[in-house]
Amino acid sequence: MSIQQLETDYLIIGSGAVGMAFADVLLTETDANIIIVDKHHKPGGHWNDAYSFVTLHQPSSFYGVSSRELCGGMIDKIGLNKGLSELASGAEVMAYFDKVMKHTFLPSGSVKYFPMCEYKGDGKFSLLLSDTSYEVKVNKKIIDGTYFKTSVPATHTPNFEIADGVKFGPLNDLPSLTKPRDGYVIIGGGKTGIDAVLWLLESQIDPDNITWIMPRDAWLIDRKNTQPSRDFFTHTIGAQATQAEAIAEAENIEDLFNRLEKGGVLMRIDPNVRPQMFHGATISSEELKQLRRVKNIVRKGRVTRLDTDKIYFGEDSISTTPNTMHIDCSARAVPVTETYDVFKGDTVVVQTVRTYQPVFSAAFIAHIEASYDDETIKNELCQVVPIPNHDKAESLANKLSAFFALYTDYRHTPYS
């Protein structure tokens, strides 16, 4: 086995959006040397494994590294996002990060990139396709850009049993289907499930042939309120004002979400079913109209087993057929629930320090790393804002309930 010695100021683990955004700020604001290590053959992280019809669900202007725009400034003129800022496709995102690496990072002479490598810890990594290993002397920090451990359908292992003979696959398989099916069962109520349903509808599948297994309904953000241009000033700033008013006036958590929905900030698929989760998924009003065409929505909890004739939810079940296609959309994008100090000695663990914005958070953390020396101050400026998910729902509600209780006491206390 060949072991090679390297030296750098910063060792960044992961060339996904987070690692790339962090490196970009270091490159712009410091004269540091950087080594980037990643298991994929190209930069882009989980985008390497994404389904072919994936797009961003937020405007392209809000994604990517600081030094190079992903957005071309266009407004979509057709489709379900018509009239709103363009949403980059997965292929466009991959090409974008490839350009950042080839035309910005590597030509600088300050960045070395090691794709197709497995990081072993303690500054050590090895090539996947040979017996060559590396040991890195890190002069400043190791940057962990893998905290989110993003899970996508293509690499996700379902947490339910699948009997032999069941037609089953991730939504990556949808474009390769060549024969009609008895029906299509979408397993998962999150953004991936939304994408699968919209793809089927756009492919002229009868909505009555779609069964959508939705363990929990979700609150959804109206994309109209997240636009970057002046033409949407009233919507974007209006939504911010509505949120502030809702927080100030709400009596409890339920009332808060009621006010946000009434103010047009949040939407839900079924007006008669109250959502139980909020992951920050963003859709257009036209997409919502399409989703509401699907009437066969199953709300029996999580799938426990797929048979050729039955789909089980513990003791409960629904019917299926051997010729029905079952599409896995059950991967949770960010499965981790623990949070840590962002800055800890010689390690930086990149987490969300701004609400469900991991890429912006990475750039912000890199700026703090470049601008401050005191670790206590750095962590004060980079306090973690956890991404909402099922495991955190109860504790998050408790925290918000405590906030509202304190705010209510304050609001009703006479001035002395």
Sine and cosine of phi, psi and omega as CSV:
sin_phi,cos_phi,sin_psi,cos_psi,sin_omega,cos_omega
0.00,0.00,0.73,-0.68,0.02,-1.00
-1.00,-0.05,0.80,-0.60,0.03,-1.00
-0.89,-0.45,0.86,-0.50,-0.02,-1.00
-0.95,-0.32,0.59,-0.81,-0.02,-1.00
-0.99,-0.16,0.73,-0.69,0.03,-1.00
-0.78,-0.63,0.32,-0.95,0.06,-1.00
-0.64,-0.77,0.65,-0.76,0.00,-1.00
-0.40,-0.92,0.26,-0.97,0.11,-0.99
-0.98,0.18,-0.73,0.69,-0.03,-1.00
-0.80,-0.60,0.75,-0.67,0.11,-0.99
-0.94,-0.34,0.92,-0.39,-0.04,-1.00
-0.98,-0.21,0.84,-0.55,0.01,-1.00
-0.99,-0.11,0.94,-0.34,0.01,-1.00
0.94,-0.33,0.82,-0.58,0.07,-1.00
-0.94,-0.34,0.54,0.84,0.17,-0.99
-0.97,0.23,-0.16,-0.99,-0.05,-1.00
-0.84,0.54,-0.61,0.79,-0.03,-1.00
-0.92,0.38,-0.77,0.63,0.00,-1.00
-0.89,0.46,-0.63,0.78,0.00,-1.00
-0.93,0.38,-0.66,0.75,0.00,-1.00
-0.91,0.42,-0.63,0.77,0.02,-1.00
-0.91,0.42,-0.74,0.68,-0.02,-1.00
-0.88,0.47,-0.61,0.79,-0.05,-1.00
-0.88,0.48,-0.69,0.73,0.01,-1.00
-0.93,0.37,-0.67,0.74,0.06,-1.00
-0.85,0.53,-0.67,0.74,-0.03,-1.00
-0.91,0.41,-0.57,0.82,-0.04,-1.00
-0.98,0.18,-0.60,0.80,-0.18,-0.98
-0.96,-0.27,-0.08,1.00,0.00,-1.00
-0.67,-0.74,0.12,-0.99,0.12,-0.99
-0.95,-0.31,0.45,0.89,-0.07,-1.00
-0.95,0.31,0.47,-0.88,0.18,-0.98
-1.00,0.01,0.58,-0.81,-0.12,-0.99
-0.71,-0.71,0.70,-0.72,0.19,-0.98
-0.90,-0.44,0.76,-0.65,0.03,-1.00
-0.90,-0.43,0.79,-0.62,-0.02,-1.00
-0.87,-0.50,0.69,-0.72,0.01,-1.00
-0.46,-0.89,0.48,-0.88,-0.03,-1.00
-0.99,0.16,-0.36,0.93,-0.02,-1.00
-0.99,0.14,0.26,-0.97,-0.01,-1.00
-1.00,0.07,-0.21,0.98,0.05,-1.00
-0.66,-0.75,0.43,-0.90,0.06,-1.00
-0.91,0.40,0.42,-0.91,-0.01,-1.00
0.76,-0.65,-0.14,0.99,0.08,-1.00
0.84,0.54,-0.78,-0.62,-0.09,-1.00
-0.91,0.42,-0.27,0.96,0.06,-1.00
-0.89,0.46,-0.40,0.92,0.08,-1.00
-0.88,0.47,-0.45,0.89,-0.09,-1.00
-0.95,-0.32,0.14,0.99,-0.12,-0.99
-0.96,0.26,0.36,-0.93,0.07,-1.00
-0.95,0.31,0.45,-0.89,-0.20,-0.98
-0.91,0.41,-0.43,0.91,-0.05,-1.00
-0.98,-0.19,0.23,0.97,0.01,-1.00
-0.93,0.37,0.56,-0.83,0.16,-0.99
-0.68,-0.73,0.25,-0.97,0.21,-0.98
-0.88,0.48,0.49,-0.87,0.12,-0.99
-0.96,-0.27,0.10,1.00,0.16,-0.99
-0.86,-0.51,0.37,-0.93,0.02,-1.00
-0.81,0.58,0.61,-0.79,-0.05,-1.00
-0.85,0.52,-0.43,0.90,0.00,-1.00
-0.86,0.52,-0.43,0.90,-0.10,-1.00
-1.00,-0.06,0.11,0.99,-0.11,-0.99
-0.82,-0.57,0.42,-0.91,0.06,-1.00
0.98,-0.21,-0.11,-0.99,-0.05,-1.00
-1.00,0.04,0.28,-0.96,-0.13,-0.99
-0.95,0.32,-0.51,0.86,-0.15,-0.99
-1.00,0.10,-0.24,0.97,-0.05,-1.00
-0.64,-0.77,0.81,-0.58,-0.01,-1.00
-0.97,0.25,0.66,-0.75,0.15,-0.99
-0.99,0.10,-0.56,0.83,-0.09,-1.00
-0.97,0.24,0.64,-0.77,0.09,-1.00
-0.99,-0.11,0.07,1.00,0.04,-1.00
0.98,0.19,0.21,0.98,-0.07,-1.00
-1.00,0.02,0.44,-0.90,0.14,-0.99
-0.95,-0.30,0.76,-0.65,0.01,-1.00
-0.90,0.43,0.73,-0.68,-0.04,-1.00
-0.97,-0.26,-0.15,0.99,0.03,-1.00
-0.67,-0.74,0.18,-0.98,0.12,-0.99
1.00,0.10,-0.11,-0.99,-0.10,-1.00
-0.97,0.23,-0.16,0.99,0.07,-1.00
-0.96,-0.27,0.29,0.96,-0.07,-1.00
-0.82,0.58,0.74,-0.67,0.03,-1.00
1.00,0.02,-0.07,1.00,-0.02,-1.00
-0.90,-0.44,0.27,-0.96,-0.01,-1.00
-0.87,0.50,0.58,-0.81,-0.09,-1.00
-0.85,0.53,0.49,-0.87,0.06,-1.00
-0.90,-0.43,0.91,-0.42,-0.04,-1.00
-0.89,0.45,0.65,-0.76,0.09,-1.00
-0.98,0.21,0.23,-0.97,0.04,-1.00
-0.86,0.51,-0.64,0.77,0.01,-1.00
-0.89,0.45,-0.63,0.78,0.02,-1.00
-0.92,0.38,-0.63,0.78,0.03,-1.00
-0.90,0.44,-0.70,0.71,0.01,-1.00
-0.88,0.47,-0.70,0.71,0.02,-1.00
-0.89,0.45,-0.60,0.80,0.00,-1.00
-0.89,0.46,-0.78,0.63,-0.01,-1.00
-0.91,0.41,-0.54,0.84,0.07,-1.00
-0.90,0.44,-0.65,0.76,0.04,-1.00
-0.92,0.40,-0.66,0.75,0.03,-1.00
-0.85,0.52,-0.69,0.72,0.00,-1.00
-0.92,0.40,-0.74,0.67,-0.13,-0.99
-0.98,0.20,-0.52,0.85,-0.13,-0.99
-0.95,-0.32,-0.20,0.98,0.02,-1.00
-0.86,-0.51,-0.84,0.55,-0.12,-0.99
-0.93,0.37,-0.88,0.48,-0.13,-0.99
-0.91,0.42,-0.65,0.76,0.04,-1.00
-0.90,0.44,-0.32,0.95,-0.01,-1.00
-0.92,0.40,-0.40,0.92,-0.07,-1.00
0.98,0.17,-0.11,0.99,-0.02,-1.00
-0.99,-0.14,-0.19,0.98,-0.08,-1.00
-0.88,-0.47,0.74,-0.67,0.17,-0.99
-0.89,-0.45,0.69,-0.72,-0.13,-0.99
-0.87,-0.50,0.79,-0.62,0.00,-1.00
-0.84,-0.54,1.00,0.02,0.07,-1.00
-0.99,0.17,0.14,-0.99,0.03,-1.00
0.81,0.59,0.70,0.72,-0.02,-1.00
-0.77,-0.64,0.53,-0.85,0.06,-1.00
-0.96,-0.29,0.83,-0.55,0.02,-1.00
-0.99,0.15,0.77,-0.64,-0.09,-1.00
-0.98,-0.18,-0.19,0.98,-0.09,-1.00
0.99,-0.17,0.33,-0.95,0.04,-1.00
0.83,0.56,0.59,0.81,0.04,-1.00
0.97,0.26,0.30,0.95,-0.04,-1.00
-0.89,-0.45,0.67,-0.75,0.10,-1.00
-0.49,-0.87,0.31,-0.95,-0.05,-1.00
-0.67,-0.74,0.46,-0.89,0.06,-1.00
-0.94,0.33,0.61,-0.79,-0.02,-1.00
-0.96,0.27,-0.49,0.87,-0.14,-0.99
-0.96,-0.29,0.17,0.98,0.08,-1.00
-0.48,-0.88,0.01,-1.00,-0.03,-1.00
-0.99,-0.11,0.29,0.96,0.02,-1.00
-0.98,0.19,0.74,-0.67,0.03,-1.00
-0.82,-0.57,0.35,-0.94,-0.02,-1.00
-0.76,-0.66,0.59,-0.81,0.14,-0.99
-0.84,-0.54,0.81,-0.58,-0.13,-0.99
-0.93,-0.37,0.79,-0.61,0.19,-0.98
-1.00,0.08,0.91,-0.41,-0.07,-1.00
-0.98,-0.20,0.90,-0.44,-0.08,-1.00
-0.98,0.20,-0.44,0.90,-0.04,-1.00
-0.84,-0.54,-0.98,0.22,-0.13,-0.99
-0.63,-0.77,0.50,-0.86,0.25,-0.97
-0.99,-0.12,0.80,-0.61,-0.04,-1.00
-0.97,-0.26,0.92,-0.38,0.01,-1.00
-1.00,0.04,0.98,-0.20,0.02,-1.00
-0.99,-0.11,0.29,0.96,-0.07,-1.00
-0.93,-0.37,0.15,0.99,-0.08,-1.00
-0.80,0.59,-0.67,0.74,-0.13,-0.99
-0.93,0.36,-0.40,0.92,0.03,-1.00
0.72,0.70,0.78,0.63,-0.10,-0.99
-0.81,0.59,0.80,-0.60,-0.02,-1.00
-0.97,-0.26,0.78,-0.62,0.04,-1.00
-0.83,-0.56,0.38,-0.92,-0.10,-1.00
-0.82,0.57,-0.60,0.80,-0.08,-1.00
-0.91,0.42,-0.46,0.89,-0.04,-1.00
-0.92,-0.39,0.06,1.00,-0.08,-1.00
-1.00,0.04,0.68,-0.73,0.12,-0.99
-0.99,-0.14,0.90,-0.44,-0.03,-1.00
-0.85,0.52,0.54,-0.84,0.01,-1.00
-0.99,-0.14,0.54,0.84,0.10,-1.00
-0.68,-0.73,0.33,-0.94,-0.02,-1.00
-0.98,0.21,0.54,-0.84,0.02,-1.00
-0.75,-0.66,0.91,-0.42,-0.03,-1.00
-0.96,0.29,0.40,-0.91,0.09,-1.00
-0.87,0.49,0.63,-0.78,0.04,-1.00
1.00,-0.06,-0.18,0.98,0.02,-1.00
-0.97,0.23,0.76,-0.65,0.10,-1.00
-0.98,0.18,0.93,-0.38,-0.17,-0.98
-0.53,-0.85,0.60,-0.80,0.08,-1.00
-0.08,-1.00,0.20,-0.98,0.08,-1.00
-0.95,0.31,0.26,-0.97,-0.01,-1.00
-0.92,0.40,-0.20,0.98,0.15,-0.99
-0.82,0.57,-0.49,0.87,-0.08,-1.00
-0.98,0.18,-0.25,0.97,-0.11,-0.99
-0.83,0.56,-0.74,0.67,-0.04,-1.00
-0.91,0.41,-0.26,0.96,-0.01,-1.00
-1.00,-0.04,-0.06,1.00,0.03,-1.00
-0.93,0.36,0.66,-0.75,-0.06,-1.00
-0.81,-0.59,-0.07,1.00,-0.02,-1.00
-0.78,-0.62,0.54,-0.84,0.06,-1.00
-0.89,0.45,0.49,-0.87,0.05,-1.00
-0.89,-0.46,0.30,-0.96,0.08,-1.00
-0.88,0.47,-0.55,0.84,0.00,-1.00
-0.08,-1.00,0.05,-1.00,-0.03,-1.00
-0.74,-0.67,0.81,-0.58,-0.01,-1.00
-0.94,-0.35,0.88,-0.47,0.03,-1.00
-0.99,-0.12,0.85,-0.52,-0.04,-1.00
-0.97,-0.25,0.98,-0.21,0.01,-1.00
0.71,-0.71,0.72,-0.70,-0.07,-1.00
-0.97,-0.24,0.11,0.99,-0.05,-1.00
-1.00,0.05,-0.32,-0.95,-0.06,-1.00
-0.89,0.46,-0.57,0.82,0.02,-1.00
-0.91,0.41,-0.67,0.74,0.07,-1.00
-0.88,0.48,-0.65,0.76,0.06,-1.00
-0.86,0.51,-0.71,0.70,0.01,-1.00
-0.88,0.48,-0.65,0.76,0.00,-1.00
-0.90,0.43,-0.70,0.71,0.01,-1.00
-0.89,0.45,-0.71,0.70,-0.02,-1.00
-0.90,0.44,-0.61,0.79,0.02,-1.00
-0.90,0.43,-0.69,0.72,0.02,-1.00
-0.89,0.46,-0.69,0.72,0.00,-1.00
-0.90,0.43,-0.65,0.76,0.04,-1.00
-0.93,0.37,-0.35,0.94,0.05,-1.00
-1.00,-0.02,0.27,0.96,0.10,-0.99
0.93,0.36,0.43,0.90,0.12,-0.99
-0.97,0.23,0.74,-0.67,0.04,-1.00
-0.87,0.49,0.80,-0.60,-0.01,-1.00
-0.85,0.53,-0.41,0.91,0.03,-1.00
-0.95,0.31,-0.24,0.97,0.05,-1.00
-1.00,-0.08,0.13,0.99,0.01,-1.00
-0.94,-0.35,0.80,-0.59,0.14,-0.99
-0.93,-0.36,0.81,-0.58,-0.07,-1.00
-0.92,-0.39,0.94,-0.34,0.04,-1.00
-1.00,0.08,0.91,-0.40,-0.12,-0.99
-0.82,-0.57,1.00,-0.04,-0.01,-1.00
-0.84,0.55,-0.59,0.80,0.05,-1.00
-0.60,-0.80,0.71,-0.71,0.14,-0.99
-0.96,0.28,0.41,-0.91,-0.06,-1.00
-0.84,-0.55,0.55,-0.83,0.25,-0.97
-0.97,0.26,0.66,-0.75,-0.06,-1.00
-0.82,-0.57,0.58,-0.81,0.02,-1.00
-1.00,0.03,0.70,-0.71,0.08,-1.00
-0.97,0.26,0.90,-0.44,-0.08,-1.00
-0.88,0.48,-0.42,0.91,0.02,-1.00
-0.85,0.53,-0.46,0.89,-0.05,-1.00
-1.00,0.00,0.13,0.99,-0.03,-1.00
-0.85,-0.52,0.41,0.91,-0.08,-1.00
-1.00,0.08,0.57,-0.82,-0.10,-1.00
-1.00,0.02,-0.21,0.98,-0.14,-0.99
-1.00,-0.02,0.27,-0.96,0.00,-1.00
-0.90,0.43,-0.47,0.88,-0.03,-1.00
-0.87,0.49,-0.38,0.93,-0.04,-1.00
-0.94,-0.35,0.33,0.95,-0.05,-1.00
-0.81,0.58,-0.71,0.70,-0.04,-1.00
-0.87,0.49,-0.63,0.78,-0.02,-1.00
-0.95,0.30,-0.74,0.68,-0.09,-1.00
-0.94,0.35,-0.77,0.64,0.00,-1.00
-0.95,0.32,-0.56,0.83,0.07,-1.00
-0.88,0.47,-0.64,0.77,0.03,-1.00
-0.92,0.40,-0.61,0.79,0.05,-1.00
-0.90,0.43,-0.67,0.74,0.02,-1.00
-0.91,0.42,-0.63,0.77,0.02,-1.00
-0.89,0.45,-0.65,0.76,0.03,-1.00
-0.89,0.46,-0.71,0.71,0.00,-1.00
-0.88,0.47,-0.68,0.73,0.01,-1.00
-0.91,0.42,-0.65,0.76,-0.01,-1.00
-0.89,0.45,-0.68,0.74,0.02,-1.00
-0.91,0.42,-0.64,0.77,-0.03,-1.00
-0.94,0.34,-0.55,0.84,-0.15,-0.99
-0.97,-0.22,-0.29,0.96,-0.08,-1.00
-0.92,0.40,0.62,-0.78,0.01,-1.00
-1.00,0.02,-0.41,0.91,-0.01,-1.00
-0.31,-0.95,-0.04,-1.00,-0.05,-1.00
-0.88,0.47,-0.72,0.69,-0.03,-1.00
-0.87,0.49,-0.67,0.74,0.01,-1.00
-0.90,0.43,-0.61,0.80,0.03,-1.00
-0.86,0.52,-0.77,0.64,-0.03,-1.00
-0.93,0.38,-0.56,0.83,0.07,-1.00
-0.87,0.50,-0.69,0.72,-0.01,-1.00
-0.92,0.38,-0.64,0.77,0.02,-1.00
-0.91,0.41,-0.60,0.80,0.05,-1.00
-0.94,0.35,-0.71,0.70,0.00,-1.00
-0.88,0.48,-0.56,0.83,0.01,-1.00
-0.99,0.16,-0.01,1.00,0.04,-1.00
0.99,0.13,0.16,0.99,0.02,-1.00
-0.98,0.21,-0.69,0.73,-0.03,-1.00
-0.90,-0.44,0.44,-0.90,0.04,-1.00
-0.71,-0.70,0.25,-0.97,0.11,-0.99
-0.64,-0.76,0.40,-0.92,-0.07,-1.00
-0.94,0.33,-0.74,0.67,-0.01,-1.00
-0.92,-0.38,0.91,-0.41,-0.01,-1.00
-0.87,0.49,-0.32,0.95,-0.05,-1.00
-1.00,-0.10,-0.04,1.00,0.00,-1.00
-0.86,-0.51,0.85,-0.52,-0.03,-1.00
-0.98,0.19,0.83,-0.56,0.01,-1.00
-0.88,0.47,0.47,-0.88,0.01,-1.00
-0.89,-0.45,-0.02,1.00,0.01,-1.00
-0.61,-0.79,0.34,-0.94,0.08,-1.00
-0.57,-0.82,0.93,-0.37,-0.01,-1.00
-0.92,-0.39,0.14,0.99,0.02,-1.00
0.99,0.13,0.22,0.98,0.03,-1.00
-0.89,0.45,0.64,-0.77,-0.10,-1.00
-0.85,-0.53,0.78,-0.63,0.00,-1.00
-0.68,-0.73,0.24,-0.97,0.07,-1.00
-1.00,-0.06,0.27,-0.96,0.03,-1.00
-0.91,0.42,-0.53,0.85,0.04,-1.00
-0.94,0.35,-0.62,0.79,0.08,-1.00
-0.90,0.44,-0.64,0.77,0.03,-1.00
-0.87,0.49,-0.66,0.75,0.03,-1.00
-0.87,0.50,-0.66,0.75,0.01,-1.00
-0.92,0.40,-0.70,0.72,-0.01,-1.00
-0.88,0.48,-0.56,0.83,-0.01,-1.00
-0.95,0.31,-0.15,0.99,0.09,-1.00
-0.95,0.31,-0.40,0.92,0.01,-1.00
-0.99,0.13,0.91,-0.42,-0.06,-1.00
-0.99,-0.15,-0.39,0.92,-0.06,-1.00
-1.00,0.03,0.97,0.22,0.02,-1.00
-0.96,-0.26,0.81,-0.58,-0.08,-1.00
-0.98,-0.19,0.86,-0.51,-0.02,-1.00
-0.87,-0.49,0.94,0.34,-0.02,-1.00
-0.89,-0.45,0.25,0.97,-0.05,-1.00
1.00,-0.07,-0.34,-0.94,-0.08,-1.00
-1.00,0.08,0.55,-0.83,0.07,-1.00
-0.92,0.39,0.68,-0.73,0.07,-1.00
-0.93,-0.36,-0.42,0.91,0.01,-1.00
-0.32,-0.95,0.62,-0.78,0.13,-0.99
-0.93,-0.36,0.84,-0.54,0.18,-0.98
-0.93,-0.37,0.13,-0.99,-0.02,-1.00
-0.94,0.35,-0.35,0.94,-0.02,-1.00
-0.85,-0.53,-0.14,0.99,-0.06,-1.00
-0.63,-0.78,0.54,-0.84,0.19,-0.98
-0.90,-0.43,0.85,-0.53,-0.12,-0.99
-0.98,-0.22,0.60,-0.80,0.11,-0.99
-0.79,-0.61,0.97,0.24,-0.15,-0.99
0.93,0.36,-0.85,-0.52,0.01,-1.00
-0.99,0.14,-0.31,0.95,-0.03,-1.00
-1.00,0.03,0.26,-0.96,0.00,-1.00
-0.32,-0.95,0.28,-0.96,0.18,-0.98
-0.74,-0.67,0.27,-0.96,-0.04,-1.00
-1.00,0.10,0.47,-0.88,0.15,-0.99
-0.57,-0.82,-0.09,-1.00,0.01,-1.00
-0.70,-0.71,0.31,-0.95,0.03,-1.00
-0.89,0.45,-0.38,0.92,-0.05,-1.00
-0.98,-0.20,0.23,0.97,0.08,-1.00
-1.00,0.02,0.68,-0.74,0.03,-1.00
-1.00,-0.04,0.82,-0.58,0.00,-1.00
-0.96,-0.27,0.86,-0.51,-0.13,-0.99
-0.96,-0.28,0.85,-0.53,-0.02,-1.00
-0.99,0.13,0.90,-0.43,0.11,-0.99
-0.78,-0.63,0.51,0.86,-0.14,-0.99
-1.00,-0.05,-0.05,1.00,0.00,-1.00
-0.91,0.42,0.71,-0.71,0.08,-1.00
-1.00,-0.03,0.86,-0.51,-0.16,-0.99
-0.81,0.58,-0.70,0.72,-0.01,-1.00
-0.84,-0.55,1.00,-0.07,-0.10,-1.00
-0.98,0.22,-0.28,0.96,-0.05,-1.00
-0.97,0.25,0.52,-0.85,0.02,-1.00
-0.84,-0.55,-0.35,0.94,-0.02,-1.00
-0.97,0.25,0.53,-0.85,0.12,-0.99
-0.83,-0.56,0.42,-0.91,-0.06,-1.00
-0.68,-0.73,0.21,-0.98,0.21,-0.98
-0.87,0.48,0.70,-0.71,0.00,-1.00
-0.91,0.41,-0.70,0.72,-0.02,-1.00
-0.96,-0.26,0.85,-0.53,0.02,-1.00
-0.57,-0.82,0.99,-0.10,0.01,-1.00
0.90,0.45,-0.84,-0.54,-0.05,-1.00
-1.00,-0.04,0.26,0.97,-0.04,-1.00
-0.81,-0.59,0.63,-0.78,0.14,-0.99
-0.87,-0.49,0.88,-0.48,0.05,-1.00
-0.98,-0.18,0.96,-0.28,-0.08,-1.00
-0.96,0.28,0.85,-0.52,0.02,-1.00
-0.72,-0.69,0.04,-1.00,0.01,-1.00
-0.98,0.19,0.89,-0.46,0.09,-1.00
-0.95,-0.32,0.00,1.00,0.16,-0.99
-0.72,-0.69,0.58,-0.82,-0.19,-0.98
-0.78,0.62,0.86,-0.51,-0.02,-1.00
0.52,0.85,0.76,0.65,0.08,-1.00
-0.74,-0.67,0.97,0.25,-0.07,-1.00
-0.90,0.44,-0.57,0.82,-0.05,-1.00
-0.96,0.29,-0.73,0.68,0.09,-1.00
-0.87,0.50,-0.65,0.76,0.00,-1.00
-0.87,0.50,-0.66,0.75,0.01,-1.00
-0.88,0.48,-0.70,0.72,0.01,-1.00
-0.90,0.43,-0.65,0.76,0.00,-1.00
-0.90,0.43,-0.70,0.71,0.01,-1.00
-0.88,0.47,-0.65,0.76,0.04,-1.00
-0.89,0.46,-0.64,0.77,0.04,-1.00
-0.89,0.45,-0.67,0.74,0.03,-1.00
-0.90,0.43,-0.64,0.77,0.05,-1.00
-0.87,0.49,-0.64,0.77,-0.04,-1.00
-0.97,0.23,-0.34,0.94,-0.18,-0.98
-0.96,-0.30,-0.33,0.94,-0.10,-0.99
-0.77,-0.64,0.47,-0.88,0.02,-1.00
-0.96,-0.28,-0.56,0.83,-0.10,-1.00
-0.97,0.24,0.85,-0.52,-0.06,-1.00
-0.91,0.42,-0.59,0.81,0.01,-1.00
-0.89,0.46,-0.71,0.71,0.03,-1.00
-0.89,0.45,-0.66,0.75,0.01,-1.00
-0.85,0.52,-0.73,0.68,-0.02,-1.00
-0.94,0.35,-0.51,0.86,0.08,-1.00
-0.91,0.41,-0.61,0.79,0.01,-1.00
-0.98,0.22,-0.35,0.94,-0.07,-1.00
-0.86,-0.52,0.80,0.60,0.06,-1.00
-0.95,0.30,0.69,-0.73,-0.13,-0.99
-0.96,0.28,0.71,-0.70,0.13,-0.99
-0.94,-0.33,0.98,-0.18,-0.10,-0.99
-0.87,0.49,0.58,-0.81,0.11,-0.99
-0.96,0.26,0.80,-0.60,-0.02,-1.00
-0.88,0.48,0.67,-0.74,0.08,-1.00
-0.39,-0.92,0.03,-1.00,-0.11,-0.99
-0.86,0.50,-0.70,0.71,-0.08,-1.00
-0.92,0.40,-0.45,0.89,-0.04,-1.00
-1.00,-0.10,-0.15,0.99,-0.17,-0.99
-0.82,0.57,-0.73,0.68,-0.07,-1.00
-0.92,0.39,-0.72,0.69,-0.02,-1.00
-0.92,0.39,-0.58,0.82,0.04,-1.00
-0.90,0.43,-0.69,0.73,0.02,-1.00
-0.88,0.48,-0.65,0.76,0.02,-1.00
-0.89,0.46,-0.67,0.74,0.00,-1.00
-0.90,0.44,-0.72,0.70,0.00,-1.00
-0.92,0.40,-0.59,0.80,0.04,-1.00
-0.89,0.46,-0.66,0.75,0.04,-1.00
-0.90,0.44,-0.63,0.77,0.03,-1.00
-0.88,0.48,-0.73,0.68,-0.02,-1.00
-0.90,0.43,-0.59,0.81,0.02,-1.00
-0.89,0.45,-0.70,0.71,0.02,-1.00
-0.91,0.41,-0.66,0.75,-0.03,-1.00
-0.91,0.40,-0.65,0.76,0.01,-1.00
-0.89,0.46,-0.67,0.74,0.04,-1.00
-0.86,0.50,-0.69,0.72,-0.01,-1.00
-0.91,0.42,-0.69,0.73,-0.08,-1.00
-0.90,0.45,-0.56,0.83,-0.08,-1.00
-0.99,-0.15,0.16,0.99,0.04,-1.00
-1.00,0.00,0.85,-0.53,0.00,-1.00
-0.88,0.47,0.55,-0.84,0.07,-1.00
-0.92,0.40,0.66,-0.75,0.00,-1.00
-1.00,-0.01,0.00,0.00,0.00,0.00
